[in-house]
């Protein structure tokens, strides 16, 4: 039965997948994959299964290839061993009644040679992103990456297709392309980081080309209704990721092209800083409001929403579902807490990235309701 006041509780069809509610668990790096093979472990089985009441779980960012690695203790999906590890996770989630997509992401220039057996990171152009990389010996300044040639680009596209195939064997319900923040895809979309003069730079169409090639390769390996994508068009002022006059037009072109592909969804991330006085000021704090008219499919809004503000955004037609991140860390039963008007537990930020069970699988479920919705 539909709930007009609290549409977060309403079911929705995202591509080929029916969700019982519109409360999405956003992707969050938790750095618990502490083995050389980057294989998901028993802790991750329990962590994701605990949160299976979410309408859809999106995994932590997961490497589609060895050369895409950009942090320590993060899982991959480019070997059969990794797929087998993920199979145990997906089986646990499905047994608990949940649905789960894997998020696939290439770090690009934000990685470091210490994470790549000494090789330089890859990027559209040889421009240092001006960030810090999380290496085995701590945070280090990023370096000047190697500019990708067309064979590197073709191999990267194929790596995503191979990872998508492995996702199917691993039992996932779908895949999400990681296109946010300071990873490889945004470096192609920002003119100051993409100085290419070939078919992958110089215009909105060319800057977006690799994104669409990856999406098409993933769709060709599975189906469009099993593929989603996450973008952060409001990103600016983070290292050398600075929006210029062409940035918004590039994202608008890309979103328009994605709209034609009938994907499971497009997820858009809100700004992480103040956009006033920037070329992205028009986006405001609710990015889906700007892109709603450009995208015909399902939109997921991500970034800073509460139960009340998320419901309002859906009621007003600017999004179809809401992704919650931090609340899911300390509230494995977030859906039930929302439904029962229960107080949310606070999380321990010191255990966000790395460690064992503490701050990962030891958050309790709620006991007593404060009222009813």
Buried (B, 14 or more C-beta within 10 A) or exposed (E): EEEEEBBBBBEBEBBEBEBBBBBBBBBBBBBBBEEEEBBBBEBBBBBBBBBBBBBBBBBBBBBBBBBBBBBBBBBBBBBEEBBBBBBBBBBBBBEEEBBBBBBBBBBBBBBBBBBBEEEBBBBBBEBBBBBBBBBEEEEBEBBBBBBBEEEBBBBBBBBBBBBBBBBBEBBBBBBBBBBBBBBBBBBBBBBBBBEBEEEBBBBBEBBBBBBBBBBBBBBEBBBBBBBBBBBBBBBBBBBBBBBBEBBBBBBBBBBBBBBEBBBBBBBBBBBBEEBEEBBBBEBBEBBBBBBBEBBEBBBBBBBBBEBEBBBBBBBEEBBBBBBBBBBBBBBBBBBBBBBBEBEBBEBBEEBBBBBEEEBBBEBEBBEEBEEEB
